[in-house]
Amino acid sequence: RLGKADIVSAGVPVRDANAVVGGVAVDYLVPRSVSQEARNIARSYNEYRQLAGMKQPIKNGYVLSLALITLVVVFSAMWLGIRQAKSITTPLQRLAEGTREVAHGNWRHRIELPADEDTAVLVRSFNQMTEDLEQINSELVERRTYVESVLANIAAGVASLDDSRSEEHTSEL
C-alpha cells in the first residue's frame, strides 16, 4: 500500500542543557492525493507571492500609461484651441490693418479671403466697402476738379449759401 501513500518524516533534536543528547524521528503515512494537494497548494502560494511582488510595477505601468494619454489629450486640446484662436484673430488683425490703411487714404487696399466662413463674410464686406469708398472718392475728385475748373474760368464773383439761405462766403474774381 506504500504506492498509494507518501511518507512524511520529521525529526527534532533532544537537548540537554547545551548539548544534543538524542533525537526524535517520526514517520507518518499520508495518502498520495493529500500530499499532491499539499504540493499544489505550496506551488500556488509561491506563484501568488511572485505575482504579489509584481503588483506595484504593473500598477505603476497603468498609472504611467494613463498619465501619458492625459498629457497627449491636454496638449492636443491646447493646440487645437490655439489654432482655432489664430484662425479668428489673424483675419481680424488684417481687418484692423486694412482699416488703418483706408484711414490714411489707401482706397485700393484689399484683404485676401480666409478659409473660415465666419470671418470670410466680414472680409468680403470690408473689401466691398473699400471698393465703394474708392469709387466715391474718385467721383468726388472728378467733381472737385470740375468745380475748380468752372470757378477758374468765371470772371465774376461767386456766392455760396447755407441751408438757411444766409451767405457763407463771397469772393470776387
Solvent accessible surface area in square Angstrom, and as a share of the most:
residue,aa,sasa,rsa
1,R,254,0.93
2,L,105,0.52
3,G,58,0.55
4,K,157,0.66
5,A,18,0.14
6,D,32,0.17
7,I,90,0.46
8,V,76,0.44
9,S,80,0.52
10,A,64,0.49
11,G,58,0.55
12,V,100,0.57
13,P,71,0.45
14,V,62,0.36
15,R,165,0.60
16,D,86,0.44
17,A,99,0.77
18,N,151,0.77
19,A,58,0.45
20,V,88,0.51
21,V,98,0.56
22,G,35,0.33
23,G,57,0.55
24,V,83,0.48
25,A,90,0.70
26,V,86,0.50
27,D,100,0.52
28,Y,145,0.55
29,L,102,0.51
30,V,21,0.12
31,P,73,0.46
32,R,114,0.42
33,S,81,0.52
34,V,82,0.47
35,S,13,0.08
36,Q,83,0.37
37,E,98,0.44
38,A,56,0.43
39,R,122,0.45
40,N,44,0.23
41,I,111,0.57
42,A,53,0.41
43,R,132,0.48
44,S,63,0.41
45,Y,121,0.46
46,N,81,0.41
47,E,89,0.40
48,Y,140,0.53
49,R,147,0.54
50,Q,128,0.57
51,L,114,0.57
52,A,49,0.38
53,G,56,0.54
54,M,100,0.44
55,K,137,0.58
56,Q,100,0.45
57,P,81,0.51
58,I,90,0.46
59,K,110,0.46
60,N,79,0.41
61,G,36,0.35
62,Y,149,0.57
63,V,91,0.52
64,L,110,0.55
65,S,55,0.35
66,L,117,0.58
67,A,47,0.36
68,L,97,0.48
69,I,105,0.53
70,T,78,0.45
71,L,90,0.45
72,V,97,0.56
73,V,90,0.52
74,V,69,0.39
75,F,120,0.50
76,S,52,0.33
77,A,61,0.48
78,M,103,0.46
79,W,148,0.52
80,L,99,0.49
81,G,41,0.39
82,I,100,0.51
83,R,147,0.54
84,Q,103,0.46
85,A,49,0.38
86,K,127,0.54
87,S,44,0.28
88,I,74,0.38
89,T,63,0.37
90,T,48,0.28
91,P,5,0.03
92,L,78,0.39
93,Q,113,0.50
94,R,97,0.35
95,L,19,0.10
96,A,45,0.35
97,E,90,0.40
98,G,0,0.00
99,T,77,0.45
100,R,136,0.49
101,E,68,0.30
102,V,15,0.09
103,A,84,0.65
104,H,157,0.70
105,G,36,0.34
106,N,59,0.30
107,W,72,0.25
108,R,185,0.68
109,H,48,0.21
110,R,92,0.34
111,I,12,0.06
112,E,131,0.59
113,L,91,0.45
114,P,27,0.17
115,A,113,0.88
116,D,42,0.22
117,E,107,0.48
118,D,116,0.60
119,T,11,0.06
120,A,4,0.03
121,V,82,0.47
122,L,85,0.42
123,V,0,0.00
124,R,113,0.41
125,S,63,0.40
126,F,16,0.07
127,N,28,0.15
128,Q,96,0.43
129,M,87,0.39
130,T,0,0.00
131,E,88,0.40
132,D,58,0.30
133,L,55,0.28
134,E,36,0.16
135,Q,107,0.47
136,I,91,0.46
137,N,45,0.23
138,S,53,0.34
139,E,73,0.33
140,L,100,0.50
141,V,61,0.35
142,E,120,0.54
143,R,157,0.57
144,R,144,0.52
145,T,77,0.45
146,Y,149,0.57
147,V,76,0.43
148,E,97,0.44
149,S,50,0.32
150,V,57,0.33
151,L,69,0.34
152,A,84,0.65
153,N,127,0.65
154,I,62,0.31
155,A,97,0.75
156,A,64,0.49
157,G,43,0.42
158,V,48,0.28
159,A,63,0.49
160,S,49,0.31
161,L,96,0.48
162,D,51,0.26
163,D,151,0.78
164,S,87,0.56
165,R,191,0.70
166,S,56,0.36
167,E,107,0.48
168,E,116,0.52
169,H,120,0.54
170,T,71,0.42
171,S,42,0.27
172,E,154,0.69
173,L,119,0.59
